[in-house]
């Protein structure tokens, strides 16, 4: 049996509230920010704002998007 299977069997013995806490903690470890990616997205956002301000790109109405 793998470590994952052992952990799962142990988790099944927890109270529902403890299971929820464990799930929340596990999920939160999957969503760690990456500084390099965050910086790239920030630059992309700034570039798009600048292009919009300079008239290089146009906005799209909400109605058209939906």
PQR file with spaces between the fields and no chain letter, atoms N, CA, C, O and H, PARSE charges and radii, in Angstrom:
ATOM       1  N    UNK     1       0.837   -1.179    0.000 -0.4000 1.5000
ATOM       2  CA   UNK     1       0.000    0.000    0.000 -0.0000 2.0000
ATOM       3  C    UNK     1       0.890    1.253    0.000  0.5500 1.7000
ATOM       4  O    UNK     1       1.918    1.293    0.675 -0.5500 1.4000
ATOM       5  N    UNK     2       0.480    2.271   -0.764 -0.4000 1.5000
ATOM       6  CA   UNK     2       1.277    3.489   -0.868 -0.0000 2.0000
ATOM       7  C    UNK     2       1.032    4.406    0.315  0.5500 1.7000
ATOM       8  O    UNK     2       0.077    4.235    1.074 -0.5500 1.4000
ATOM       9  H    UNK     2      -0.355    2.239   -1.313  0.4000 1.0000
ATOM      10  N    UNK     3       1.900    5.364    0.450 -0.4000 1.5000
ATOM      11  CA   UNK     3       1.750    6.364    1.502 -0.0000 2.0000
ATOM      12  C    UNK     3       0.428    7.101    1.345  0.5500 1.7000
ATOM      13  O    UNK     3      -0.250    7.395    2.329 -0.5500 1.4000
ATOM      14  H    UNK     3       2.675    5.503   -0.166  0.4000 1.0000
ATOM      15  N    UNK     4       0.069    7.398    0.100 -0.4000 1.5000
ATOM      16  CA   UNK     4      -1.186    8.093   -0.162 -0.0000 2.0000
ATOM      17  C    UNK     4      -2.371    7.275    0.336  0.5500 1.7000
ATOM      18  O    UNK     4      -3.288    7.816    0.955 -0.5500 1.4000
ATOM      19  H    UNK     4       0.621    7.159   -0.700  0.4000 1.0000
ATOM      20  N    UNK     5      -2.351    5.985    0.069 -0.4000 1.5000
ATOM      21  CA   UNK     5      -3.436    5.117    0.537 -0.0000 2.0000
ATOM      22  C    UNK     5      -3.508    5.105    2.062  0.5500 1.7000
ATOM      23  O    UNK     5      -4.595    5.151    2.638 -0.5500 1.4000
ATOM      24  H    UNK     5      -1.606    5.546   -0.433  0.4000 1.0000
ATOM      25  N    UNK     6      -2.358    5.043    2.704 -0.4000 1.5000
ATOM      26  CA   UNK     6      -2.324    5.056    4.170 -0.0000 2.0000
ATOM      27  C    UNK     6      -2.885    6.363    4.728  0.5500 1.7000
ATOM      28  O    UNK     6      -3.667    6.361    5.679 -0.5500 1.4000
ATOM      29  H    UNK     6      -1.475    5.006    2.236  0.4000 1.0000
ATOM      30  N    UNK     7      -2.476    7.467    4.129 -0.4000 1.5000
ATOM      31  CA   UNK     7      -2.982    8.766    4.577 -0.0000 2.0000
ATOM      32  C    UNK     7      -4.496    8.855    4.377  0.5500 1.7000
ATOM      33  O    UNK     7      -5.218    9.363    5.235 -0.5500 1.4000
ATOM      34  H    UNK     7      -1.841    7.469    3.357  0.4000 1.0000
ATOM      35  N    UNK     8      -4.961    8.356    3.240 -0.4000 1.5000
ATOM      36  CA   UNK     8      -6.396    8.381    2.962 -0.0000 2.0000
ATOM      37  C    UNK     8      -7.167    7.581    4.004  0.5500 1.7000
ATOM      38  O    UNK     8      -8.191    8.039    4.511 -0.5500 1.4000
ATOM      39  H    UNK     8      -4.375    7.943    2.543  0.4000 1.0000
ATOM      40  N    UNK     9      -6.676    6.386    4.322 -0.4000 1.5000
ATOM      41  CA   UNK     9      -7.347    5.552    5.332 -0.0000 2.0000
ATOM      42  C    UNK     9      -7.396    6.257    6.685  0.5500 1.7000
ATOM      43  O    UNK     9      -8.403    6.198    7.391 -0.5500 1.4000
ATOM      44  H    UNK     9      -5.844    6.014    3.910  0.4000 1.0000
ATOM      45  N    UNK    10      -6.292    6.928    7.040 -0.4000 1.5000
ATOM      46  CA   UNK    10      -6.273    7.676    8.306 -0.0000 2.0000
ATOM      47  C    UNK    10      -7.258    8.835    8.258  0.5500 1.7000
ATOM      48  O    UNK    10      -7.963    9.102    9.231 -0.5500 1.4000
ATOM      49  H    UNK    10      -5.474    6.976    6.467  0.4000 1.0000
ATOM      50  N    UNK    11      -7.303    9.524    7.116 -0.4000 1.5000
ATOM      51  CA   UNK    11      -8.197   10.672    6.983 -0.0000 2.0000
ATOM      52  C    UNK    11      -9.655   10.256    7.122  0.5500 1.7000
ATOM      53  O    UNK    11     -10.475   11.030    7.616 -0.5500 1.4000
ATOM      54  H    UNK    11      -6.730    9.307    6.326  0.4000 1.0000
ATOM      55  N    UNK    12      -9.981    9.054    6.696 -0.4000 1.5000
ATOM      56  CA   UNK    12     -11.358    8.582    6.812 -0.0000 2.0000
ATOM      57  C    UNK    12     -11.818    8.460    8.255  0.5500 1.7000
ATOM      58  O    UNK    12     -13.020    8.461    8.520 -0.5500 1.4000
ATOM      59  H    UNK    12      -9.315    8.425    6.294  0.4000 1.0000
ATOM      60  N    UNK    13     -10.890    8.357    9.185 -0.4000 1.5000
ATOM      61  CA   UNK    13     -11.248    8.225   10.597 -0.0000 2.0000
ATOM      62  C    UNK    13     -11.497    9.580   11.264  0.5500 1.7000
ATOM      63  O    UNK    13     -11.928    9.636   12.416 -0.5500 1.4000
ATOM      64  H    UNK    13      -9.913    8.356    8.970  0.4000 1.0000
ATOM      65  N    UNK    14     -11.229   10.654   10.552 -0.4000 1.5000
ATOM      66  CA   UNK    14     -11.408   11.992   11.123 -0.0000 2.0000
ATOM      67  C    UNK    14     -12.875   12.378   11.185  0.5500 1.7000
ATOM      68  O    UNK    14     -13.705   11.853   10.443 -0.5500 1.4000
ATOM      69  H    UNK    14     -10.878   10.609    9.616  0.4000 1.0000
ATOM      70  N    UNK    15     -13.181   13.312   12.091 -0.4000 1.5000
ATOM      71  CA   UNK    15     -14.517   13.897   12.163 -0.0000 2.0000
ATOM      72  C    UNK    15     -14.718   14.746   10.906  0.5500 1.7000
ATOM      73  O    UNK    15     -13.741   15.202   10.311 -0.5500 1.4000
ATOM      74  H    UNK    15     -12.506   13.738   12.694  0.4000 1.0000
ATOM      75  N    UNK    16     -15.958   14.962   10.499 -0.4000 1.5000
ATOM      76  CA   UNK    16     -16.213   15.769    9.302 -0.0000 2.0000
ATOM      77  C    UNK    16     -15.525   17.139    9.327  0.5500 1.7000
ATOM      78  O    UNK    16     -14.976   17.577    8.316 -0.5500 1.4000
ATOM      79  H    UNK    16     -16.751   14.592   10.982  0.4000 1.0000
ATOM      80  N    UNK    17     -15.555   17.806   10.467 -0.4000 1.5000
ATOM      81  CA   UNK    17     -14.913   19.132   10.548 -0.0000 2.0000
ATOM      82  C    UNK    17     -13.401   19.023   10.377  0.5500 1.7000
ATOM      83  O    UNK    17     -12.781   19.906    9.784 -0.5500 1.4000
ATOM      84  H    UNK    17     -16.001   17.451   11.289  0.4000 1.0000
ATOM      85  N    UNK    18     -12.805   17.952   10.889 -0.4000 1.5000
ATOM      86  CA   UNK    18     -11.366   17.738   10.731 -0.0000 2.0000
ATOM      87  C    UNK    18     -11.021   17.412    9.278  0.5500 1.7000
ATOM      88  O    UNK    18      -9.989   17.843    8.765 -0.5500 1.4000
ATOM      89  H    UNK    18     -13.309   17.235   11.371  0.4000 1.0000
ATOM      90  N    UNK    19     -11.892   16.648    8.623 -0.4000 1.5000
ATOM      91  CA   UNK    19     -11.686   16.356    7.200 -0.0000 2.0000
ATOM      92  C    UNK    19     -11.722   17.645    6.390  0.5500 1.7000
ATOM      93  O    UNK    19     -10.901   17.847    5.495 -0.5500 1.4000
ATOM      94  H    UNK    19     -12.731   16.297    9.040  0.4000 1.0000
ATOM      95  N    UNK    20     -12.679   18.517    6.709 -0.4000 1.5000
ATOM      96  CA   UNK    20     -12.800   19.784    5.991 -0.0000 2.0000
ATOM      97  C    UNK    20     -11.551   20.638    6.189  0.5500 1.7000
ATOM      98  O    UNK    20     -11.066   21.260    5.245 -0.5500 1.4000
ATOM      99  H    UNK    20     -13.346   18.352    7.435  0.4000 1.0000
ATOM     100  N    UNK    21     -11.039   20.668    7.401 -0.4000 1.5000
ATOM     101  CA   UNK    21      -9.812   21.424    7.673 -0.0000 2.0000
ATOM     102  C    UNK    21      -8.640   20.847    6.892  0.5500 1.7000
ATOM     103  O    UNK    21      -7.840   21.598    6.333 -0.5500 1.4000
ATOM     104  H    UNK    21     -11.434   20.163    8.168  0.4000 1.0000
ATOM     105  N    UNK    22      -8.531   19.545    6.849 -0.4000 1.5000
ATOM     106  CA   UNK    22      -7.450   18.887    6.116 -0.0000 2.0000
ATOM     107  C    UNK    22      -7.557   19.200    4.626  0.5500 1.7000
ATOM     108  O    UNK    22      -6.563   19.530    3.980 -0.5500 1.4000
ATOM     109  H    UNK    22      -9.180   18.935    7.303  0.4000 1.0000
ATOM     110  N    UNK    23      -8.758   19.095    4.093 -0.4000 1.5000
ATOM     111  CA   UNK    23      -8.969   19.391    2.677 -0.0000 2.0000
ATOM     112  C    UNK    23      -8.573   20.832    2.372  0.5500 1.7000
ATOM     113  O    UNK    23      -7.892   21.098    1.382 -0.5500 1.4000
ATOM     114  H    UNK    23      -9.566   18.826    4.618  0.4000 1.0000
ATOM     115  N    UNK    24      -9.000   21.754    3.220 -0.4000 1.5000
ATOM     116  CA   UNK    24      -8.677   23.176    3.022 -0.0000 2.0000
ATOM     117  C    UNK    24      -7.173   23.395    3.022  0.5500 1.7000
ATOM     118  O    UNK    24      -6.648   24.126    2.182 -0.5500 1.4000
ATOM     119  H    UNK    24      -9.553   21.538    4.024  0.4000 1.0000
ATOM     120  N    UNK    25      -6.485   22.766    3.955 -0.4000 1.5000
ATOM     121  CA   UNK    25      -5.023   22.916    4.028 -0.0000 2.0000
ATOM     122  C    UNK    25      -4.343   22.325    2.796  0.5500 1.7000
ATOM     123  O    UNK    25      -3.407   22.920    2.261 -0.5500 1.4000
ATOM     124  H    UNK    25      -6.912   22.172    4.636  0.4000 1.0000
ATOM     125  N    UNK    26      -4.800   21.171    2.345 -0.4000 1.5000
ATOM     126  CA   UNK    26      -4.207   20.543    1.163 -0.0000 2.0000
ATOM     127  C    UNK    26      -4.429   21.385   -0.085  0.5500 1.7000
ATOM     128  O    UNK    26      -3.511   21.588   -0.880 -0.5500 1.4000
ATOM     129  H    UNK    26      -5.560   20.687    2.779  0.4000 1.0000
ATOM     130  N    UNK    27      -5.650   21.870   -0.252 -0.4000 1.5000
ATOM     131  CA   UNK    27      -5.953   22.685   -1.429 -0.0000 2.0000
ATOM     132  C    UNK    27      -5.137   23.973   -1.423  0.5500 1.7000
ATOM     133  O    UNK    27      -4.670   24.416   -2.473 -0.5500 1.4000
ATOM     134  H    UNK    27      -6.396   21.706    0.394  0.4000 1.0000
ATOM     135  N    UNK    28      -4.964   24.570   -0.263 -0.4000 1.5000
ATOM     136  CA   UNK    28      -4.215   25.829   -0.195 -0.0000 2.0000
ATOM     137  C    UNK    28      -2.753   25.650   -0.597  0.5500 1.7000
ATOM     138  O    UNK    28      -2.112   26.605   -1.034 -0.5500 1.4000
ATOM     139  H    UNK    28      -5.343   24.211    0.590  0.4000 1.0000
ATOM     140  N    UNK    29      -2.224   24.441   -0.454 -0.4000 1.5000
ATOM     141  CA   UNK    29      -0.830   24.217   -0.857 -0.0000 2.0000
ATOM     142  C    UNK    29      -0.690   24.110   -2.374  0.5500 1.7000
ATOM     143  O    UNK    29       0.415   24.224   -2.903 -0.5500 1.4000
ATOM     144  H    UNK    29      -2.745   23.665   -0.099  0.4000 1.0000
ATOM     145  N    UNK    30      -1.796   23.891   -3.073 -0.4000 1.5000
ATOM     146  CA   UNK    30      -1.750   23.781   -4.529 -0.0000 2.0000
ATOM     147  C    UNK    30      -1.778   25.148   -5.209  0.5500 1.7000
ATOM     148  O    UNK    30      -1.428   25.260   -6.384 -0.5500 1.4000
ATOM     149  H    UNK    30      -2.694   23.798   -2.643  0.4000 1.0000
ATOM     150  N    UNK    31      -2.186   26.173   -4.493 -0.4000 1.5000
ATOM     151  CA   UNK    31      -2.397   27.487   -5.084 -0.0000 2.0000
ATOM     152  C    UNK    31      -1.343   28.485   -4.610  0.5500 1.7000
ATOM     153  O    UNK    31      -1.680   29.597   -4.203 -0.5500 1.4000
ATOM     154  H    UNK    31      -2.470   26.082   -3.538  0.4000 1.0000
ATOM     155  N    UNK    32      -0.092   28.099   -4.662 -0.4000 1.5000
ATOM     156  CA   UNK    32       0.982   28.998   -4.272 -0.0000 2.0000
ATOM     157  C    UNK    32       1.312   29.922   -5.434  0.5500 1.7000
ATOM     158  O    UNK    32       1.399   29.490   -6.583 -0.5500 1.4000
ATOM     159  H    UNK    32       0.181   27.196   -4.992  0.4000 1.0000
ATOM     160  N    UNK    33       1.494   31.195   -5.120 -0.4000 1.5000
ATOM     161  CA   UNK    33       1.830   32.127   -6.183 -0.0000 2.0000
ATOM     162  C    UNK    33       3.295   31.945   -6.591  0.5500 1.7000
ATOM     163  O    UNK    33       4.145   31.539   -5.798 -0.5500 1.4000
ATOM     164  H    UNK    33       1.424   31.546   -4.186  0.4000 1.0000
ATOM     165  N    UNK    34       3.542   32.256   -7.834 -0.4000 1.5000
ATOM     166  CA   UNK    34       4.889   32.178   -8.393 -0.0000 2.0000
ATOM     167  C    UNK    34       5.294   33.606   -8.726  0.5500 1.7000
ATOM     168  O    UNK    34       4.698   34.237   -9.599 -0.5500 1.4000
ATOM     169  H    UNK    34       2.852   32.586   -8.478  0.4000 1.0000
ATOM     170  N    UNK    35       6.302   34.112   -8.036 -0.4000 1.5000
ATOM     171  CA   UNK    35       6.702   35.513   -8.179 -0.0000 2.0000
ATOM     172  C    UNK    35       6.990   35.871   -9.638  0.5500 1.7000
ATOM     173  O    UNK    35       6.584   36.935  -10.105 -0.5500 1.4000
ATOM     174  H    UNK    35       6.786   33.599   -7.328  0.4000 1.0000
ATOM     175  N    UNK    36       7.680   34.997  -10.353 -0.4000 1.5000
ATOM     176  CA   UNK    36       8.031   35.272  -11.749 -0.0000 2.0000
ATOM     177  C    UNK    36       6.772   35.376  -12.612  0.5500 1.7000
ATOM     178  O    UNK    36       6.649   36.285  -13.433 -0.5500 1.4000
ATOM     179  H    UNK    36       8.010   34.133   -9.974  0.4000 1.0000
ATOM     180  N    UNK    37       5.846   34.446  -12.423 -0.4000 1.5000
ATOM     181  CA   UNK    37       4.605   34.480  -13.201 -0.0000 2.0000
ATOM     182  C    UNK    37       3.771   35.703  -12.827  0.5500 1.7000
ATOM     183  O    UNK    37       3.192   36.347  -13.702 -0.5500 1.4000
ATOM     184  H    UNK    37       5.946   33.708  -11.757  0.4000 1.0000
ATOM     185  N    UNK    38       3.704   36.029  -11.542 -0.4000 1.5000
ATOM     186  CA   UNK    38       2.962   37.210  -11.110 -0.0000 2.0000
ATOM     187  C    UNK    38       3.532   38.475  -11.749  0.5500 1.7000
ATOM     188  O    UNK    38       2.778   39.354  -12.168 -0.5500 1.4000
ATOM     189  H    UNK    38       4.174   35.506  -10.831  0.4000 1.0000
ATOM     190  N    UNK    39       4.859   38.569  -11.824 -0.4000 1.5000
ATOM     191  CA   UNK    39       5.498   39.729  -12.440 -0.0000 2.0000
ATOM     192  C    UNK    39       5.203   39.791  -13.942  0.5500 1.7000
ATOM     193  O    UNK    39       4.972   40.870  -14.487 -0.5500 1.4000
ATOM     194  H    UNK    39       5.471   37.856  -11.484  0.4000 1.0000
ATOM     195  N    UNK    40       5.211   38.639  -14.604 -0.4000 1.5000
ATOM     196  CA   UNK    40       4.896   38.604  -16.039 -0.0000 2.0000
ATOM     197  C    UNK    40       3.457   39.043  -16.300  0.5500 1.7000
ATOM     198  O    UNK    40       3.197   39.786  -17.247 -0.5500 1.4000
ATOM     199  H    UNK    40       5.398   37.762  -14.162  0.4000 1.0000
ATOM     200  N    UNK    41       2.509   38.582  -15.456 -0.4000 1.5000
ATOM     201  CA   UNK    41       1.119   38.986  -15.626 -0.0000 2.0000
ATOM     202  C    UNK    41       0.951   40.469  -15.345  0.5500 1.7000
ATOM     203  O    UNK    41       0.184   41.140  -16.036 -0.5500 1.4000
ATOM     204  H    UNK    41       2.720   37.979  -14.687  0.4000 1.0000
ATOM     205  N    UNK    42       1.644   40.994  -14.351 -0.4000 1.5000
ATOM     206  CA   UNK    42       1.560   42.423  -14.049 -0.0000 2.0000
ATOM     207  C    UNK    42       2.063   43.247  -15.238  0.5500 1.7000
ATOM     208  O    UNK    42       1.453   44.252  -15.603 -0.5500 1.4000
ATOM     209  H    UNK    42       2.266   40.449  -13.790  0.4000 1.0000
ATOM     210  N    UNK    43       3.174   42.820  -15.840 -0.4000 1.5000
ATOM     211  CA   UNK    43       3.714   43.516  -17.007 -0.0000 2.0000
ATOM     212  C    UNK    43       2.730   43.436  -18.172  0.5500 1.7000
ATOM     213  O    UNK    43       2.512   44.428  -18.867 -0.5500 1.4000
ATOM     214  H    UNK    43       3.670   42.004  -15.544  0.4000 1.0000
ATOM     215  N    UNK    44       2.141   42.274  -18.388 -0.4000 1.5000
ATOM     216  CA   UNK    44       1.161   42.105  -19.463 -0.0000 2.0000
ATOM     217  C    UNK    44      -0.027   43.040  -19.253  0.5500 1.7000
ATOM     218  O    UNK    44      -0.499   43.664  -20.203 -0.5500 1.4000
ATOM     219  H    UNK    44       2.319   41.468  -17.823  0.4000 1.0000
ATOM     220  N    UNK    45      -0.507   43.140  -18.031 -0.4000 1.5000
ATOM     221  CA   UNK    45      -1.639   44.022  -17.728 -0.0000 2.0000
ATOM     222  C    UNK    45      -1.270   45.476  -18.000  0.5500 1.7000
ATOM     223  O    UNK    45      -2.053   46.208  -18.605 -0.5500 1.4000
ATOM     224  H    UNK    45      -0.124   42.633  -17.259  0.4000 1.0000
ATOM     225  N    UNK    46      -0.099   45.897  -17.565 -0.4000 1.5000
ATOM     226  CA   UNK    46       0.354   47.268  -17.800 -0.0000 2.0000
ATOM     227  C    UNK    46       0.502   47.541  -19.292  0.5500 1.7000
ATOM     228  O    UNK    46       0.116   48.608  -19.771 -0.5500 1.4000
ATOM     229  H    UNK    46       0.537   45.303  -17.074  0.4000 1.0000
ATOM     230  N    UNK    47       1.058   46.585  -20.026 -0.4000 1.5000
ATOM     231  CA   UNK    47       1.220   46.740  -21.477 -0.0000 2.0000
ATOM     232  C    UNK    47      -0.139   46.890  -22.159  0.5500 1.7000
ATOM     233  O    UNK    47      -0.290   47.696  -23.078 -0.5500 1.4000
ATOM     234  H    UNK    47       1.372   45.718  -19.637  0.4000 1.0000
ATOM     235  N    UNK    48      -1.111   46.127  -21.717 -0.4000 1.5000
ATOM     236  CA   UNK    48      -2.452   46.215  -22.314 -0.0000 2.0000
ATOM     237  C    UNK    48      -3.111   47.550  -21.997  0.5500 1.7000
ATOM     238  O    UNK    48      -3.761   48.144  -22.858 -0.5500 1.4000
ATOM     239  H    UNK    48      -0.989   45.472  -20.971  0.4000 1.0000
ATOM     240  N    UNK    49      -2.948   48.018  -20.775 -0.4000 1.5000
ATOM     241  CA   UNK    49      -3.499   49.328  -20.393 -0.0000 2.0000
ATOM     242  C    UNK    49      -2.858   50.424  -21.239  0.5500 1.7000
ATOM     243  O    UNK    49      -3.555   51.294  -21.762 -0.5500 1.4000
ATOM     244  H    UNK    49      -2.420   47.535  -20.076  0.4000 1.0000
ATOM     245  N    UNK    50      -1.543   50.384  -21.374 -0.4000 1.5000
ATOM     246  CA   UNK    50      -0.834   51.375  -22.197 -0.0000 2.0000
ATOM     247  C    UNK    50      -1.310   51.327  -23.644  0.5500 1.7000
ATOM     248  O    UNK    50      -1.538   52.372  -24.254 -0.5500 1.4000
ATOM     249  H    UNK    50      -0.977   49.677  -20.949  0.4000 1.0000
ATOM     250  N    UNK    51      -1.462   50.137  -24.197 -0.4000 1.5000
ATOM     251  CA   UNK    51      -1.918   49.997  -25.584 -0.0000 2.0000
ATOM     252  C    UNK    51      -3.333   50.553  -25.731  0.5500 1.7000
ATOM     253  O    UNK    51      -3.645   51.193  -26.735 -0.5500 1.4000
ATOM     254  H    UNK    51      -1.277   49.288  -23.702  0.4000 1.0000
ATOM     255  N    UNK    52      -4.181   50.318  -24.748 -0.4000 1.5000
ATOM     256  CA   UNK    52      -5.541   50.852  -24.786 -0.0000 2.0000
ATOM     257  C    UNK    52      -5.508   52.379  -24.718  0.5500 1.7000
ATOM     258  O    UNK    52      -6.176   53.057  -25.500 -0.5500 1.4000
ATOM     259  H    UNK    52      -3.928   49.799  -23.932  0.4000 1.0000
ATOM     260  N    UNK    53      -4.728   52.911  -23.782 -0.4000 1.5000
ATOM     261  CA   UNK    53      -4.616   54.367  -23.626 -0.0000 2.0000
ATOM     262  C    UNK    53      -4.082   55.034  -24.889  0.5500 1.7000
ATOM     263  O    UNK    53      -4.461   56.164  -25.199 -0.5500 1.4000
ATOM     264  H    UNK    53      -4.186   52.361  -23.147  0.4000 1.0000
ATOM     265  N    UNK    54      -3.214   54.353  -25.615 -0.4000 1.5000
ATOM     266  CA   UNK    54      -2.617   54.902  -26.835 -0.0000 2.0000
ATOM     267  C    UNK    54      -3.474   54.631  -28.073  0.5500 1.7000
ATOM     268  O    UNK    54      -3.105   55.024  -29.179 -0.5500 1.4000
ATOM     269  H    UNK    54      -2.906   53.435  -25.363  0.4000 1.0000
ATOM     270  N    UNK    55      -4.612   53.963  -27.893 -0.4000 1.5000
ATOM     271  CA   UNK    55      -5.504   53.692  -29.002 -0.0000 2.0000
ATOM     272  C    UNK    55      -5.063   52.543  -29.895  0.5500 1.7000
ATOM     273  O    UNK    55      -5.589   52.372  -30.995 -0.5500 1.4000
ATOM     274  H    UNK    55      -4.912   53.643  -26.994  0.4000 1.0000
ATOM     275  N    UNK    56      -4.100   51.756  -29.430 -0.4000 1.5000
ATOM     276  CA   UNK    56      -3.608   50.623  -30.227 -0.0000 2.0000
ATOM     277  C    UNK    56      -4.559   49.432  -30.177  0.5500 1.7000
ATOM     278  O    UNK    56      -4.590   48.615  -31.097 -0.5500 1.4000
ATOM     279  H    UNK    56      -3.672   51.895  -28.537  0.4000 1.0000
ATOM     280  N    UNK    57      -5.332   49.340  -29.102 -0.4000 1.5000
ATOM     281  CA   UNK    57      -6.358   48.289  -28.998 -0.0000 2.0000
ATOM     282  C    UNK    57      -7.643   48.926  -28.507  0.5500 1.7000
ATOM     283  O    UNK    57      -7.620   49.978  -27.868 -0.5500 1.4000
ATOM     284  H    UNK    57      -5.307   50.004  -28.355  0.4000 1.0000
ATOM     285  N    UNK    58      -8.760   48.288  -28.806 -0.4000 1.5000
ATOM     286  CA   UNK    58     -10.063   48.803  -28.404 -0.0000 2.0000
ATOM     287  C    UNK    58     -10.679   47.894  -27.358  0.5500 1.7000
ATOM     288  O    UNK    58     -10.357   46.708  -27.279 -0.5500 1.4000
ATOM     289  H    UNK    58      -8.779   47.434  -29.325  0.4000 1.0000
ATOM     290  N    UNK    59     -11.551   48.452  -26.571 -0.4000 1.5000
ATOM     291  CA   UNK    59     -12.282   47.676  -25.579 -0.0000 2.0000
ATOM     292  C    UNK    59     -13.444   46.946  -26.234  0.5500 1.7000
ATOM     293  O    UNK    59     -13.829   47.267  -27.359 -0.5500 1.4000
ATOM     294  H    UNK    59     -11.812   49.415  -26.635  0.4000 1.0000
ATOM     295  N    UNK    60     -13.993   45.981  -25.545 -0.4000 1.5000
ATOM     296  CA   UNK    60     -15.151   45.226  -26.002 -0.0000 2.0000
ATOM     297  C    UNK    60     -16.252   45.377  -24.972  0.5500 1.7000
ATOM     298  O    UNK    60     -16.007   45.234  -23.774 -0.5500 1.4000
ATOM     299  H    UNK    60     -13.680   45.721  -24.632  0.4000 1.0000
ATOM     300  N    UNK    61     -17.458   45.662  -25.424 -0.4000 1.5000
ATOM     301  CA   UNK    61     -18.565   45.857  -24.490 -0.0000 2.0000
ATOM     302  C    UNK    61     -18.904   44.546  -23.776  0.5500 1.7000
ATOM     303  O    UNK    61     -18.664   43.455  -24.294 -0.5500 1.4000
ATOM     304  H    UNK    61     -17.657   45.777  -26.398  0.4000 1.0000
ATOM     305  N    UNK    62     -19.456   44.681  -22.596 -0.4000 1.5000
ATOM     306  CA   UNK    62     -19.864   43.523  -21.825 -0.0000 2.0000
ATOM     307  C    UNK    62     -20.900   42.695  -22.577  0.5500 1.7000
ATOM     308  O    UNK    62     -20.851   41.465  -22.565 -0.5500 1.4000
ATOM     309  H    UNK    62     -19.650   45.567  -22.175  0.4000 1.0000
ATOM     310  N    UNK    63     -21.826   43.371  -23.224 -0.4000 1.5000
ATOM     311  CA   UNK    63     -22.859   42.675  -23.996 -0.0000 2.0000
ATOM     312  C    UNK    63     -22.230   41.785  -25.070  0.5500 1.7000
ATOM     313  O    UNK    63     -22.659   40.649  -25.274 -0.5500 1.4000
ATOM     314  H    UNK    63     -21.866   44.370  -23.235  0.4000 1.0000
ATOM     315  N    UNK    64     -21.220   42.306  -25.746 -0.4000 1.5000
ATOM     316  CA   UNK    64     -20.583   41.529  -26.796 -0.0000 2.0000
ATOM     317  C    UNK    64     -19.798   40.340  -26.217  0.5500 1.7000
ATOM     318  O    UNK    64     -19.768   39.261  -26.809 -0.5500 1.4000
ATOM     319  H    UNK    64     -20.872   43.229  -25.579  0.4000 1.0000
ATOM     320  N    UNK    65     -19.174   40.548  -25.072 -0.4000 1.5000
ATOM     321  CA   UNK    65     -18.421   39.466  -24.432 -0.0000 2.0000
ATOM     322  C    UNK    65     -19.355   38.342  -24.021  0.5500 1.7000
ATOM     323  O    UNK    65     -19.059   37.165  -24.226 -0.5500 1.4000
ATOM     324  H    UNK    65     -19.198   41.425  -24.591  0.4000 1.0000
ATOM     325  N    UNK    66     -20.488   38.717  -23.437 -0.4000 1.5000
ATOM     326  CA   UNK    66     -21.445   37.709  -22.978 -0.0000 2.0000
ATOM     327  C    UNK    66     -22.187   37.104  -24.141  0.5500 1.7000
ATOM     328  O    UNK    66     -23.036   36.234  -23.946 -0.5500 1.4000
ATOM     329  H    UNK    66     -20.729   39.674  -23.270  0.4000 1.0000
